């Protein structure tokens, strides 16, 4: 599979890491759209949120539970943040590996 985010999750492509564990990786966006712009990806390849299955519910819960921890580390926990994911080309998804933006 030729997936940029899979390669980052495997350590084959470097990134400016903010957080990582055995299930997810969070890193600074290389083309930030806000003063703080971090991407969170699951290490497991899932094309988009529309293709997540029942078997992914714990992983998705894990991602969402780590967002406040990552926001605190970024110093924005009290300021607020925009959390989003795009699903599909027409919605603006450009890398087809599930990812969430913290901005």
N, C-alpha and C positions, 0 to 999 in steps of 0.2 A: 504494500500500500504506500502511495506517495502522498502522505499527509504531513503538512508542516507541523501541526500541533502534536501529532504522534511522535515525530522526530524530536521535538522539544521535550516531550514527556519522557522519552527514552534517553535524553542527554546527548543526542547526536547533533543537535543545534543548540548553541548557547542562548540563554535569555537572562534578563535581569530579574531573578527570582525574589518574590516577596514571601512566599509560603510554599511548602510542599510536604506531603505525607505519602503514604502508600497508595492513596486513591486519587489525589488531586495535585495540581500544580497551579500556582498563581504567580504572575509576572507582570511587569510594567509593559504596557502597549508600546510598540516601537513608533506608532503614529498616533500619539495621544490626542483625543478630542476634548479634553478637559485638563485642568491643572493636576488632578489625580486621575489616572486611568489605568486600571489593572484588569487583566484578563484571568479568569479562573477556568481551567479545563479539567475534565476527568482524564485520568490516565487511560481509561478504557475508551476506545473509539466508538462514539455514537455520532451519527451523521448530523442530527439536529434534535431538538427537544421533541419534535413531531415523531421521531423514530425511537424514542426511549420506550422501553417495555416495562412490564410489571417487575421484571427481574432487576431493574435499575432504580427502584424506588428508594432503597437504602443509600445508594450512591448519590442520588439527587437530594435526599434529605441531608446527607453529610455535607454536600456543597453548600446548601443553604444555611446549615448550622455553623459553617466556618466563615461565612461572609462577615458577621459581626467581629469575629476575632481578627480577620484581615483588615477590616475597616479601623479597628482600634490600633493595630500596628501602623497603619497609614496616617493616624492622627485625625481621622474624619468621623469617628464614631459619634461624636456629639454634634457635628456640623450637618450631618445628613449626606445621603449619597443616592445616586441613581443606579439601580441594579437592572440590567436588561440582557435579553438574549434575542437574537434574530433567528427566525426559522424559515429558511428558504431564500432563494435568490431574489425574488420579488420583495421580500421583507428586508433586504439588505445584507443577508448572510453572504460573506465572501470566502470564508474558510469553512469547509464542510466537516467540521468536528465541533460537537457541542461546546459552547463556551458562553460564559457570562461576563459581562462588563460591570465593574464597579467604578463609577465616575462621581 
